[in-house]
Amino acid sequence: MGTDIRRNTSGLKDDLVKNGSSYNVWQAIWIAENITKIDNPKRKDYLFEQTALKFRPYEKYEYPPSDLKSVSFDEGIFEFILTFMGLYGINSLLGEILPV
């Protein structure tokens, strides 16, 4: 029987939640995947399974300063509010495709 050595990730998790919009979106997701990997050993990373990760679009009509609006962590699940996932608003494809 062995023991796993795990660095204390609470400081990184707290910083990600507090300063989420200053992170690159892919960097933030990578950090969240690594933090939650130990608690979700059956997650199949090669299938891009999203256990313990949730993604939602930002629902406001304003120009976003970054791709990542906010990050929250509750009950072992990271939730990302992303500004580029919606079908409406400044960054949507519909605004570029549909004639005005």
SEVEXTOR-53760 format. One record per atom (N, C-alpha, C): atom name; x, y, z. Coordinates in pm, whole numbers, plus 50000, padded with zeros to 5 digits. Example, Ala and Ser with C-alpha at 12.3 -4.5 7.8 and 13.67 -1.06 7.14 Angstrom:
// SEVEXTOR-53760
tornu atom N	east 51319	north 49431	up 50780
tornu atom CA	east 51230	north 49550	up 50780
tornu atom C	east 51320	north 49670	up 50780
tornu atom N	east 51285	north 49775	up 50708
tornu atom CA	east 51367	north 49894	up 50714
tornu atom C	east 51290	north 50003	up 50787
END
This chain:
// SEVEXTOR-53760
tornu atom N	east 50086	north 49883	up 50000
tornu atom CA	east 50000	north 50000	up 50000
tornu atom C	east 50090	north 50123	up 50000
tornu atom N	east 50070	north 50209	up 49903
tornu atom CA	east 50149	north 50330	up 49893
tornu atom C	east 50064	north 50453	up 49921
tornu atom N	east 50131	north 50560	up 49936
tornu atom CA	east 50060	north 50687	up 49957
tornu atom C	east 50090	north 50780	up 49841
tornu atom N	east 49992	north 50855	up 49802
tornu atom CA	east 50010	north 50953	up 49696
tornu atom C	east 50061	north 51083	up 49755
tornu atom N	east 50154	north 51143	up 49686
tornu atom CA	east 50202	north 51274	up 49728
tornu atom C	east 50127	north 51377	up 49645
tornu atom N	east 50054	north 51462	up 49713
tornu atom CA	east 49974	north 51563	up 49643
tornu atom C	east 50007	north 51699	up 49701
tornu atom N	east 50047	north 51789	up 49613
tornu atom CA	east 50075	north 51924	up 49659
tornu atom C	east 49945	north 51989	up 49702
tornu atom N	east 49956	north 52081	up 49793
tornu atom CA	east 49840	north 52154	up 49841
tornu atom C	east 49795	north 52249	up 49730
tornu atom N	east 49676	north 52225	up 49676
tornu atom CA	east 49626	north 52305	up 49564
tornu atom C	east 49523	north 52409	up 49608
tornu atom N	east 49502	north 52421	up 49739
tornu atom CA	east 49398	north 52513	up 49785
tornu atom C	east 49430	north 52658	up 49749
tornu atom N	east 49558	north 52697	up 49754
tornu atom CA	east 49595	north 52834	up 49716
tornu atom C	east 49571	north 52860	up 49569
tornu atom N	east 49603	north 52763	up 49485
tornu atom CA	east 49580	north 52778	up 49341
tornu atom C	east 49432	north 52780	up 49310
tornu atom N	east 49355	north 52695	up 49378
tornu atom CA	east 49210	north 52691	up 49358
tornu atom C	east 49147	north 52824	up 49399
tornu atom N	east 49189	north 52877	up 49513
tornu atom CA	east 49136	north 53006	up 49560
tornu atom C	east 49172	north 53119	up 49464
tornu atom N	east 49294	north 53117	up 49411
tornu atom CA	east 49335	north 53221	up 49317
tornu atom C	east 49257	north 53211	up 49186
tornu atom N	east 49231	north 53089	up 49141
tornu atom CA	east 49154	north 53069	up 49019
tornu atom C	east 49012	north 53123	up 49035
tornu atom N	east 48952	north 53101	up 49150
tornu atom CA	east 48816	north 53151	up 49175
tornu atom C	east 48817	north 53303	up 49190
tornu atom N	east 48914	north 53356	up 49259
tornu atom CA	east 48920	north 53500	up 49285
tornu atom C	east 48959	north 53581	up 49161
tornu atom N	east 49056	north 53532	up 49085
tornu atom CA	east 49109	north 53606	up 48970
tornu atom C	east 49086	north 53531	up 48839
tornu atom N	east 48973	north 53462	up 48828
tornu atom CA	east 48947	north 53378	up 48710
tornu atom C	east 48954	north 53450	up 48578
tornu atom N	east 48905	north 53573	up 48572
tornu atom CA	east 48902	north 53644	up 48444
tornu atom C	east 49040	north 53687	up 48396
tornu atom N	east 49140	north 53683	up 48482
tornu atom CA	east 49275	north 53720	up 48438
tornu atom C	east 49352	north 53600	up 48384
tornu atom N	east 49297	north 53480	up 48397
tornu atom CA	east 49360	north 53360	up 48343
tornu atom C	east 49320	north 53342	up 48196
tornu atom N	east 49406	north 53276	up 48122
tornu atom CA	east 49371	north 53229	up 47989
tornu atom C	east 49271	north 53115	up 48009
tornu atom N	east 49168	north 53109	up 47927
tornu atom CA	east 49061	north 53011	up 47948
tornu atom C	east 49113	north 52867	up 47945
tornu atom N	east 49204	north 52836	up 47853
tornu atom CA	east 49255	north 52699	up 47843
tornu atom C	east 49348	north 52667	up 47959
tornu atom N	east 49423	north 52765	up 48007
tornu atom CA	east 49508	north 52747	up 48124
tornu atom C	east 49421	north 52719	up 48247
tornu atom N	east 49313	north 52794	up 48264
tornu atom CA	east 49223	north 52776	up 48378
tornu atom C	east 49159	north 52638	up 48376
tornu atom N	east 49117	north 52593	up 48258
tornu atom CA	east 49056	north 52460	up 48247
tornu atom C	east 49157	north 52352	up 48279
tornu atom N	east 49280	north 52367	up 48231
tornu atom CA	east 49385	north 52269	up 48258
tornu atom C	east 49412	north 52260	up 48408
tornu atom N	east 49420	north 52375	up 48475
tornu atom CA	east 49442	north 52377	up 48620
tornu atom C	east 49326	north 52309	up 48692
tornu atom N	east 49202	north 52340	up 48653
tornu atom CA	east 49085	north 52279	up 48717
tornu atom C	east 49081	north 52128	up 48693
tornu atom N	east 49117	north 52084	up 48573
tornu atom CA	east 49120	north 51940	up 48545
tornu atom C	east 49220	north 51870	up 48637
tornu atom N	east 49337	north 51930	up 48655
tornu atom CA	east 49439	north 51868	up 48739
tornu atom C	east 49400	north 51870	up 48886
tornu atom N	east 49335	north 51974	up 48932
tornu atom CA	east 49291	north 51981	up 49072
tornu atom C	east 49184	north 51876	up 49100
tornu atom N	east 49092	north 51855	up 49006
tornu atom CA	east 48981	north 51762	up 49029
tornu atom C	east 49012	north 51618	up 48987
tornu atom N	east 49126	north 51595	up 48926
tornu atom CA	east 49159	north 51460	up 48877
tornu atom C	east 49169	north 51358	up 48992
tornu atom N	east 49228	north 51395	up 49102
tornu atom CA	east 49244	north 51303	up 49215
tornu atom C	east 49108	north 51262	up 49272
tornu atom N	east 49015	north 51357	up 49278
tornu atom CA	east 48883	north 51327	up 49333
tornu atom C	east 48792	north 51254	up 49236
tornu atom N	east 48830	north 51247	up 49109
tornu atom CA	east 48751	north 51180	up 49006
tornu atom C	east 48839	north 51083	up 48928
tornu atom N	east 48884	north 50973	up 48992
tornu atom CA	east 48979	north 50884	up 48926
tornu atom C	east 48921	north 50809	up 48806
tornu atom N	east 48790	north 50798	up 48796
tornu atom CA	east 48729	north 50726	up 48684
tornu atom C	east 48704	north 50814	up 48562
tornu atom N	east 48737	north 50944	up 48573
tornu atom CA	east 48718	north 51035	up 48459
tornu atom C	east 48811	north 50994	up 48346
tornu atom N	east 48756	north 50984	up 48227
tornu atom CA	east 48831	north 50944	up 48109
tornu atom C	east 48879	north 51068	up 48034
tornu atom N	east 49001	north 51111	up 48065
tornu atom CA	east 49055	north 51232	up 48003
tornu atom C	east 49071	north 51218	up 47853
tornu atom N	east 49101	north 51098	up 47805
tornu atom CA	east 49120	north 51077	up 47662
tornu atom C	east 48990	north 51094	up 47583
tornu atom N	east 48875	north 51092	up 47652
tornu atom CA	east 48745	north 51115	up 47588
tornu atom C	east 48694	north 51257	up 47614
tornu atom N	east 48778	north 51341	up 47674
tornu atom CA	east 48742	north 51478	up 47710
tornu atom C	east 48619	north 51482	up 47799
tornu atom N	east 48610	north 51385	up 47888
tornu atom CA	east 48499	north 51381	up 47983
tornu atom C	east 48509	north 51502	up 48076
tornu atom N	east 48395	north 51560	up 48112
tornu atom CA	east 48394	north 51684	up 48187
tornu atom C	east 48341	north 51667	up 48330
tornu atom N	east 48366	north 51553	up 48390
tornu atom CA	east 48324	north 51533	up 48529
tornu atom C	east 48392	north 51637	up 48617
tornu atom N	east 48315	north 51704	up 48700
tornu atom CA	east 48360	north 51810	up 48793
tornu atom C	east 48390	north 51942	up 48722
tornu atom N	east 48352	north 51955	up 48596
tornu atom CA	east 48370	north 52080	up 48521
tornu atom C	east 48237	north 52116	up 48455
tornu atom N	east 48194	north 52240	up 48470
tornu atom CA	east 48072	north 52289	up 48404
tornu atom C	east 48105	north 52416	up 48328
tornu atom N	east 48042	north 52433	up 48213
tornu atom CA	east 48065	north 52551	up 48129
tornu atom C	east 47931	north 52615	up 48094
tornu atom N	east 47924	north 52747	up 48110
tornu atom CA	east 47803	north 52822	up 48076
tornu atom C	east 47842	north 52946	up 47998
tornu atom N	east 47752	north 52991	up 47909
tornu atom CA	east 47780	north 53117	up 47839
tornu atom C	east 47747	north 53237	up 47925
tornu atom N	east 47815	north 53346	up 47899
tornu atom CA	east 47785	north 53473	up 47965
tornu atom C	east 47666	north 53534	up 47893
tornu atom N	east 47564	north 53578	up 47964
tornu atom CA	east 47437	north 53615	up 47904
tornu atom C	east 47413	north 53765	up 47893
tornu atom N	east 47514	north 53846	up 47894
tornu atom CA	east 47497	north 53991	up 47886
tornu atom C	east 47537	north 54042	up 47748
tornu atom N	east 47484	north 54157	up 47713
tornu atom CA	east 47517	north 54222	up 47586
tornu atom C	east 47619	north 54332	up 47609
tornu atom N	east 47738	north 54294	up 47642
tornu atom CA	east 47845	north 54392	up 47661
tornu atom C	east 47973	north 54332	up 47605
tornu atom N	east 48066	north 54419	up 47569
tornu atom CA	east 48192	north 54371	up 47514
tornu atom C	east 48277	north 54314	up 47627
tornu atom N	east 48311	north 54186	up 47622
tornu atom CA	east 48387	north 54125	up 47731
tornu atom C	east 48537	north 54155	up 47719
tornu atom N	east 48603	north 54187	up 47828
tornu atom CA	east 48746	north 54212	up 47823
tornu atom C	east 48830	north 54085	up 47811
tornu atom N	east 48771	north 53969	up 47843
tornu atom CA	east 48843	north 53842	up 47831
tornu atom C	east 48744	north 53730	up 47797
tornu atom N	east 48799	north 53616	up 47758
tornu atom CA	east 48714	north 53501	up 47723
tornu atom C	east 48653	north 53433	up 47845
tornu atom N	east 48712	north 53455	up 47960
tornu atom CA	east 48667	north 53392	up 48083
tornu atom C	east 48610	north 53499	up 48175
tornu atom N	east 48480	north 53495	up 48197
tornu atom CA	east 48415	north 53597	up 48280
tornu atom C	east 48435	north 53568	up 48428
tornu atom N	east 48412	north 53444	up 48470
tornu atom CA	east 48430	north 53410	up 48611
tornu atom C	east 48445	north 53260	up 48628
tornu atom N	east 48498	north 53223	up 48745
tornu atom CA	east 48514	north 53083	up 48784
tornu atom C	east 48460	north 53068	up 48925
tornu atom N	east 48384	north 52963	up 48948
tornu atom CA	east 48338	north 52934	up 49083
tornu atom C	east 48366	north 52787	up 49115
tornu atom N	east 48376	north 52757	up 49243
tornu atom CA	east 48403	north 52620	up 49288
tornu atom C	east 48310	north 52589	up 49403
tornu atom N	east 48225	north 52488	up 49385
tornu atom CA	east 48130	north 52451	up 49488
tornu atom C	east 48110	north 52300	up 49485
tornu atom N	east 48122	north 52237	up 49599
tornu atom CA	east 48101	north 52092	up 49614
tornu atom C	east 48185	north 52010	up 49516
tornu atom N	east 48309	north 52050	up 49497
tornu atom CA	east 48401	north 51975	up 49412
tornu atom C	east 48383	north 51997	up 49264
tornu atom N	east 48304	north 52095	up 49223
tornu atom CA	east 48278	north 52121	up 49081
tornu atom C	east 48319	north 52264	up 49045
tornu atom N	east 48401	north 52277	up 48942
tornu atom CA	east 48437	north 52408	up 48889
tornu atom C	east 48332	north 52448	up 48786
tornu atom N	east 48286	north 52572	up 48793
tornu atom CA	east 48193	north 52624	up 48693
tornu atom C	east 48259	north 52746	up 48627
tornu atom N	east 48266	north 52742	up 48495
tornu atom CA	east 48326	north 52848	up 48416
tornu atom C	east 48218	north 52924	up 48342
tornu atom N	east 48219	north 53056	up 48350
tornu atom CA	east 48131	north 53141	up 48270
tornu atom C	east 48217	north 53196	up 48157
tornu atom N	east 48187	north 53152	up 48035
tornu atom CA	east 48268	north 53187	up 47918
tornu atom C	east 48194	north 53286	up 47829
tornu atom N	east 48267	north 53381	up 47774
tornu atom CA	east 48204	north 53486	up 47694
tornu atom C	east 48193	north 53449	up 47547
tornu atom N	east 48246	north 53336	up 47505
tornu atom CA	east 48244	north 53303	up 47362
tornu atom C	east 48155	north 53183	up 47329
tornu atom N	east 48076	north 53134	up 47420
tornu atom CA	east 47997	north 53014	up 47395
tornu atom C	east 47853	north 53041	up 47352
tornu atom N	east 47802	north 53160	up 47372
tornu atom CA	east 47662	north 53186	up 47345
tornu atom C	east 47632	north 53209	up 47198
tornu atom N	east 47504	north 53202	up 47164
tornu atom CA	east 47459	north 53231	up 47028
tornu atom C	east 47401	north 53372	up 47019
tornu atom N	east 47434	north 53455	up 47113
tornu atom CA	east 47382	north 53591	up 47118
tornu atom C	east 47490	north 53680	up 47178
tornu atom N	east 47474	north 53808	up 47167
tornu atom CA	east 47569	north 53902	up 47226
tornu atom C	east 47679	north 53943	up 47130
tornu atom N	east 47775	north 54015	up 47181
tornu atom CA	east 47882	north 54073	up 47101
tornu atom C	east 47966	north 53968	up 47030
tornu atom N	east 48001	north 53860	up 47097
tornu atom CA	east 48090	north 53759	up 47042
tornu atom C	east 48020	north 53645	up 46969
tornu atom N	east 47892	north 53655	up 46946
tornu atom CA	east 47822	north 53544	up 46882
tornu atom C	east 47846	north 53543	up 46731
tornu atom N	east 47833	north 53426	up 46674
tornu atom CA	east 47843	north 53413	up 46529
tornu atom C	east 47721	north 53469	up 46458
tornu atom N	east 47607	north 53465	up 46524
tornu atom CA	east 47485	north 53513	up 46461
tornu atom C	east 47493	north 53661	up 46426
tornu atom N	east 47563	north 53738	up 46508
tornu atom CA	east 47579	north 53881	up 46479
tornu atom C	east 47657	north 53906	up 46352
tornu atom N	east 47749	north 53817	up 46318
tornu atom CA	east 47830	north 53830	up 46198
tornu atom C	east 47759	north 53773	up 46075
tornu atom N	east 47676	north 53672	up 46093
tornu atom CA	east 47613	north 53604	up 45981
tornu atom C	east 47485	north 53673	up 45936
tornu atom N	east 47400	north 53708	up 46031
tornu atom CA	east 47271	north 53765	up 45997
tornu atom C	east 47284	north 53912	up 45955
tornu atom N	east 47218	north 53949	up 45849
tornu atom CA	east 47222	north 54091	up 45808
tornu atom C	east 47143	north 54177	up 45906
tornu atom N	east 47188	north 54297	up 45922
tornu atom CA	east 47121	north 54389	up 46015
tornu atom C	east 47015	north 54469	up 45943
END
